[in-house]
Amino acid sequence: MSKFPTHADIHVPEATVVASAPPPVYEATVSLTKSFEERKQILKTMYKFAPGIANQFNESAEMFSRRFWIVDNSGSMATSDGHVLIEGSAGVEGMVSCSRWEELGSSILWHANMAANLEVPTEFRLLNPPGMRAAQIVHVGNGNPKLEMSEISKAMGAGPTGRTPLCKHINEVVAEVRAIADDLRSSGKKALVVVASDGASTDGDVARALRPFHDLPVWLVVRLCTDDDSVVDYWNDIDEELELDMDVLDDLCGEAAEVTAVNPWLIYGVNLHKLREWGSTAKEFDLLDERPFKPVEVRNFLNLIFGPAGAVSHPDLGYDKFVQSIERAEKNCPKVYDPLRKRYRHWVDQKKLKKAVGQGEGCVIS
């Protein structure tokens, strides 16, 4: 098995390759070069998303017009307890074991490709110099997708090594966000900061380093690359201490298990997980793995997935009507790969939905 798809395996528009990628000009503007409608067409043409999921990716691109990924390439990322989806012409063929670095690499290349296609300026910074003449900091989304994907592939192609200097890189990203904070606020936008790591910092107090984000227009995503309880508790404690706009995510299988434990009616597929990594301020996504949804919250969440054209009926108007509206919406959506049962399914498990919604207040099951 190859480590993860190379940039040659990912479709990007043709572009002229120049000697080096143009430097990002963060201070000049926080607006995007492509319009909402242009991005909408790209998402429709290049990605097999449910309509609402595609719209959420687009809304997120508009809101988080500057993005920063802090990527842990420390030695522990070589641990072989990761999983990666293998996709063929017919879709997902299965999930195979790999290293944490290979799992994260697959995700990084996917998000870099999305940012390059939509031209959403994104900075990927590795904690340690990668070697192999690869750049430690790579910028994508600046109008040269072919070269950008080549550079990020080279950086991710180097093996993990070194320690975990998270604080150093968090401090540098804080400085970058401060430089554009006024422009972000005046335009009603935010920066997205993703920390992808499998452990604690080795160069200081992460909570202290993250604290300045509290006063900046930032949405923070922590993408955990391990299911080690001590690491999960470490980041959850930081989340509770700082009360930032923050979402802590496990890997796909771990997150699917957490979501299914409280909302078993939902098939938690890879595109939903990628959307949460991409960043969304919709509160339903943050609550998804925290508690069972009430009937009206189920409806609101499904409307986010299916989009306006697949509007789901209010459950208080009758369960049969509610279910029929879901079935109509699902006809316009591709099935999703269930990482727990390892097969394609519709978004909603009807049997479990009836039990969940039937217990809600005000919903009458005929």
C-alpha positions as CSV (number, residue, x, y, z in Angstrom):
1,M,0.0,0.0,0.0
2,S,1.3,3.4,-0.9
3,K,1.5,5.9,2.0
4,F,-1.4,8.0,0.7
5,P,-2.5,9.4,-2.6
6,T,0.0,11.5,-4.4
7,H,-1.0,14.8,-5.9
8,A,-1.0,13.0,-9.3
9,D,-3.9,10.9,-8.0
10,I,-6.0,14.0,-7.1
11,H,-7.8,15.9,-9.8
12,V,-6.8,19.6,-10.0
13,P,-7.4,22.1,-12.7
14,E,-4.6,22.7,-15.2
15,A,-2.1,25.4,-14.1
16,T,1.2,26.7,-15.4
17,V,4.0,25.6,-13.1
18,V,6.4,28.4,-12.1
19,A,9.6,28.3,-10.2
20,S,8.0,28.8,-6.8
21,A,4.5,29.3,-5.4
22,P,3.5,33.0,-5.0
23,P,3.7,34.1,-1.4
24,P,0.4,34.6,0.3
25,V,-0.6,38.2,0.9
26,Y,-2.6,37.9,4.1
27,E,-2.3,41.6,5.1
28,A,-3.8,42.9,1.9
29,T,-7.2,41.3,1.8
30,V,-9.2,38.5,3.4
31,S,-11.6,38.3,0.4
32,L,-11.6,35.2,-1.8
33,T,-10.8,35.3,-5.5
34,K,-13.6,32.9,-6.5
35,S,-17.2,33.9,-6.0
36,F,-19.7,31.8,-4.0
37,E,-21.3,30.7,-7.3
38,E,-18.0,29.7,-8.9
39,R,-17.1,27.6,-5.8
40,K,-20.6,26.1,-5.9
41,Q,-20.1,24.9,-9.5
42,I,-16.7,23.4,-8.6
43,L,-18.2,21.5,-5.7
44,K,-21.1,20.2,-7.8
45,T,-18.8,19.1,-10.6
46,M,-15.8,17.6,-8.7
47,Y,-17.3,16.2,-5.5
48,K,-20.1,13.7,-4.8
49,F,-21.6,15.5,-1.8
50,A,-25.2,15.7,-0.5
51,P,-26.5,19.1,-1.6
52,G,-26.5,20.5,1.9
53,I,-23.0,19.2,2.6
54,A,-21.7,20.9,-0.5
55,N,-23.4,24.1,0.6
56,Q,-21.8,23.8,4.1
57,F,-18.3,23.5,2.5
58,N,-19.0,26.6,0.5
59,E,-20.4,28.5,3.4
60,S,-17.3,27.5,5.4
61,A,-15.0,28.7,2.7
62,E,-16.7,32.0,2.8
63,M,-16.6,32.4,6.5
64,F,-13.1,31.0,7.1
65,S,-11.3,32.8,4.3
66,R,-7.9,32.2,5.9
67,R,-6.9,28.8,7.2
68,F,-3.9,27.5,9.2
69,W,-3.1,23.8,9.7
70,I,-0.5,23.0,12.4
71,V,0.6,19.5,11.5
72,D,2.3,17.1,13.9
73,N,5.1,15.3,12.2
74,S,6.9,14.1,15.4
75,G,8.3,10.7,15.7
76,S,5.3,9.2,17.4
77,M,3.2,9.7,14.3
78,A,5.0,6.7,12.9
79,T,3.0,4.5,15.2
80,S,1.0,2.0,13.2
81,D,-2.5,2.3,14.7
82,G,-4.1,4.5,12.0
83,H,-6.7,3.7,9.4
84,V,-7.2,5.0,5.9
85,L,-10.0,4.5,3.3
86,I,-9.0,2.9,0.0
87,E,-11.1,4.3,-2.8
88,G,-11.5,2.9,-6.3
89,S,-13.6,3.7,-9.4
90,A,-16.7,2.4,-7.6
91,G,-16.1,4.4,-4.4
92,V,-14.7,3.3,-1.1
93,E,-13.4,-0.3,-1.3
94,G,-12.6,-0.6,2.4
95,M,-10.5,0.6,5.3
96,V,-7.0,-0.6,5.9
97,S,-4.4,-0.3,8.7
98,C,-1.6,2.2,8.4
99,S,0.5,4.6,10.5
100,R,-0.9,7.7,12.1
101,W,1.2,9.7,9.6
102,E,-0.3,7.9,6.6
103,E,-3.8,8.5,8.0
104,L,-3.2,12.2,8.6
105,G,-1.4,12.5,5.2
106,S,-4.4,11.3,3.4
107,S,-6.6,13.9,5.1
108,I,-4.1,16.7,4.6
109,L,-3.9,16.0,0.8
110,W,-7.6,16.0,0.6
111,H,-8.0,19.3,2.4
112,A,-5.2,20.8,0.4
113,N,-6.8,19.7,-2.8
114,M,-10.1,21.3,-1.7
115,A,-8.5,24.5,-0.7
116,A,-6.5,24.6,-4.0
117,N,-9.6,24.0,-6.1
118,L,-11.7,26.5,-4.3
119,E,-8.8,29.0,-4.0
120,V,-9.2,29.3,-0.2
121,P,-5.7,30.5,1.1
122,T,-4.5,27.8,3.5
123,E,-1.2,27.5,5.3
124,F,0.1,24.0,6.3
125,R,3.0,24.1,8.8
126,L,4.8,21.0,9.9
127,L,6.1,21.0,13.5
128,N,9.6,19.8,12.4
129,P,11.6,20.3,9.2
130,P,10.6,17.4,6.9
131,G,13.9,17.0,5.1
132,M,14.0,15.7,1.5
133,R,14.3,19.3,0.4
134,A,10.6,19.8,1.2
135,A,9.2,23.0,2.7
136,Q,8.2,23.1,6.3
137,I,5.5,25.6,5.6
138,V,3.4,25.2,2.4
139,H,0.7,27.6,1.1
140,V,-2.2,26.5,-1.1
141,G,-5.2,28.2,-2.5
142,N,-3.4,31.0,-4.1
143,G,-4.2,30.2,-7.8
144,N,-1.5,27.6,-8.7
145,P,-3.1,24.3,-7.7
146,K,-0.7,22.0,-9.7
147,L,2.4,23.4,-8.0
148,E,0.8,23.8,-4.7
149,M,-0.3,20.1,-4.6
150,S,3.2,19.1,-5.7
151,E,4.7,21.0,-2.8
152,I,2.3,19.7,-0.1
153,S,2.8,16.1,-1.5
154,K,6.6,16.5,-1.1
155,A,6.2,17.8,2.4
156,M,3.9,15.0,3.5
157,G,5.9,12.4,1.7
158,A,8.8,12.8,4.2
159,G,8.5,10.6,7.2
160,P,7.7,11.8,10.7
161,T,10.6,12.8,13.0
162,G,11.5,14.9,16.0
163,R,9.6,16.2,19.0
164,T,6.3,18.1,19.4
165,P,6.9,21.9,19.5
166,L,3.3,22.8,19.3
167,C,3.6,26.0,21.3
168,K,6.1,27.6,18.9
169,H,3.9,27.1,16.0
170,I,0.7,28.2,17.8
171,N,2.5,31.4,18.8
172,E,3.5,32.0,15.2
173,V,-0.1,31.4,13.9
174,V,-1.4,33.7,16.6
175,A,0.8,36.5,15.3
176,E,-0.4,35.8,11.7
177,V,-4.0,36.0,12.7
178,R,-3.4,39.2,14.7
179,A,-2.1,40.8,11.5
180,I,-5.4,40.2,9.7
181,A,-7.8,40.3,12.7
182,D,-9.2,43.8,11.9
183,D,-9.8,42.9,8.3
184,L,-11.5,39.6,9.3
185,R,-13.7,41.4,11.8
186,S,-14.7,44.2,9.4
187,S,-15.7,41.7,6.8
188,G,-17.6,39.4,9.2
189,K,-15.1,36.5,8.7
190,K,-12.9,34.3,10.9
191,A,-9.7,32.4,10.6
192,L,-9.7,28.6,10.9
193,V,-6.9,27.0,12.9
194,V,-6.6,23.2,12.8
195,V,-4.2,21.5,15.2
196,A,-3.6,17.9,14.0
197,S,-1.6,16.0,16.7
198,D,-1.2,12.7,18.5
199,G,0.1,14.0,21.8
200,A,1.0,16.8,24.2
201,S,3.4,19.7,23.5
202,T,7.0,19.2,24.4
203,D,7.8,23.0,24.4
204,G,5.5,24.5,26.9
205,D,1.9,25.0,28.0
206,V,-0.5,24.6,25.1
207,A,-3.4,26.1,27.0
208,R,-1.4,29.3,27.6
209,A,-0.3,29.4,23.9
210,L,-3.9,29.0,22.7
211,R,-5.4,31.5,25.1
212,P,-4.8,34.6,22.8
213,F,-7.3,33.0,20.3
214,H,-10.0,33.8,22.8
215,D,-9.8,37.5,21.8
216,L,-9.3,36.8,18.0
217,P,-11.8,35.9,15.3
218,V,-10.9,32.3,15.2
219,W,-12.6,28.9,15.0
220,L,-10.3,26.1,16.3
221,V,-10.4,22.4,15.4
222,V,-8.3,19.9,17.1
223,R,-7.9,16.8,14.9
224,L,-6.6,14.0,17.2
225,C,-4.4,11.4,15.6
226,T,-4.7,8.9,18.4
227,D,-7.4,7.3,20.6
228,D,-5.1,7.2,23.6
229,D,-7.3,8.2,26.6
230,S,-4.6,10.4,28.2
231,V,-4.2,12.5,25.0
232,V,-8.0,12.8,24.5
233,D,-8.4,13.9,28.1
234,Y,-5.5,16.4,27.7
235,W,-7.2,18.2,24.8
236,N,-10.7,18.0,26.3
237,D,-9.4,19.6,29.4
238,I,-7.9,22.4,27.4
239,D,-11.3,22.8,25.6
240,E,-13.1,23.1,29.0
241,E,-10.4,25.4,30.5
242,L,-10.3,28.0,27.6
243,E,-13.9,28.0,26.4
244,L,-12.8,28.8,22.9
245,D,-14.8,28.3,19.7
246,M,-13.4,24.8,19.4
247,D,-14.2,21.4,18.2
248,V,-12.1,18.3,19.2
249,L,-12.4,15.5,16.7
250,D,-11.2,11.9,16.8
251,D,-10.4,10.0,13.6
252,L,-13.2,8.9,11.4
253,C,-13.9,5.6,13.1
254,G,-13.6,7.0,16.6
255,E,-15.9,9.9,15.9
256,A,-18.4,7.7,14.2
257,A,-18.5,5.5,17.3
258,E,-19.0,8.5,19.5
259,V,-21.8,9.9,17.4
260,T,-23.5,6.6,17.0
261,A,-23.5,6.1,20.8
262,V,-25.8,9.2,21.3
263,N,-27.5,9.6,17.9
264,P,-27.6,6.0,16.4
265,W,-30.1,7.0,13.7
266,L,-27.3,8.9,11.8
267,I,-24.8,7.2,9.5
268,Y,-21.6,9.2,10.2
269,G,-19.8,9.1,6.9
270,V,-16.5,10.3,5.7
271,N,-17.8,13.5,4.0
272,L,-19.5,14.7,7.2
273,H,-16.2,14.1,9.0
274,K,-14.3,16.0,6.4
275,L,-16.7,18.9,6.7
276,R,-16.1,19.1,10.4
277,E,-12.3,19.1,9.8
278,W,-12.9,21.8,7.1
279,G,-14.7,23.8,9.8
280,S,-18.4,24.6,10.4
281,T,-19.9,27.0,12.9
282,A,-23.3,25.2,12.7
283,K,-23.9,24.3,16.4
284,E,-25.5,21.0,15.4
285,F,-22.2,19.6,14.2
286,D,-20.5,20.5,17.6
287,L,-23.3,18.8,19.6
288,L,-23.5,15.7,17.4
289,D,-21.4,13.6,19.6
290,E,-22.4,15.1,22.9
291,R,-26.0,14.2,23.5
292,P,-29.1,12.7,21.8
293,F,-30.8,15.2,19.5
294,K,-34.4,16.2,20.2
295,P,-36.9,15.6,17.3
296,V,-36.7,19.2,16.0
297,E,-32.9,19.1,16.2
298,V,-32.9,15.9,14.1
299,R,-34.9,17.8,11.5
300,N,-32.6,20.9,11.6
301,F,-29.5,18.7,11.3
302,L,-30.9,16.8,8.3
303,N,-31.8,20.0,6.6
304,L,-28.1,21.0,6.9
305,I,-27.2,17.7,5.2
306,F,-29.9,17.6,2.5
307,G,-30.1,21.3,1.8
308,P,-33.1,23.6,1.0
309,A,-34.3,21.4,-1.9
310,G,-34.6,18.4,0.4
311,A,-36.4,20.2,3.2
312,V,-37.4,17.8,5.9
313,S,-40.9,18.1,7.4
314,H,-41.3,19.1,11.0
315,P,-41.8,16.0,13.1
316,D,-44.6,17.5,15.1
317,L,-46.7,17.5,11.9
318,G,-46.7,13.7,11.9
319,Y,-44.1,11.0,11.9
320,D,-45.1,9.5,8.5
321,K,-44.8,12.8,6.8
322,F,-41.5,13.4,8.5
323,V,-40.1,10.0,7.3
324,Q,-41.5,10.5,3.8
325,S,-39.7,13.8,3.5
326,I,-36.4,12.2,4.5
327,E,-36.8,9.4,2.0
328,R,-37.5,12.0,-0.8
329,A,-34.4,13.9,0.2
330,E,-32.2,10.8,0.3
331,K,-33.1,10.0,-3.3
332,N,-31.1,13.2,-4.3
333,C,-28.1,12.2,-2.2
334,P,-25.4,9.7,-2.8
335,K,-25.2,6.9,-0.2
336,V,-22.5,7.3,2.5
337,Y,-19.9,4.8,3.5
338,D,-20.5,3.6,7.0
339,P,-17.0,3.2,8.6
340,L,-18.5,1.1,11.4
341,R,-20.4,-1.5,9.3
342,K,-18.1,-1.0,6.4
343,R,-20.7,-0.7,3.7
344,Y,-22.7,2.0,1.9
345,R,-25.9,3.1,3.4
346,H,-28.5,5.9,3.3
347,W,-27.9,8.7,5.7
348,V,-30.7,7.7,8.1
349,D,-31.4,4.4,9.8
350,Q,-35.2,4.4,9.8
351,K,-35.6,1.9,12.6
352,K,-33.4,3.8,15.0
353,L,-34.8,7.1,13.9
354,K,-38.3,6.0,14.9
355,K,-37.1,5.0,18.4
356,A,-35.2,8.3,18.8
357,V,-37.8,10.7,17.5
358,G,-40.7,8.7,18.9
359,Q,-39.4,9.4,22.4
360,G,-39.3,13.2,21.7
361,E,-41.9,15.6,23.1
362,G,-44.7,16.6,20.8
363,C,-44.1,13.9,18.2
364,V,-47.0,11.6,17.5
365,I,-46.2,8.3,15.8
366,S,-49.2,7.0,13.8
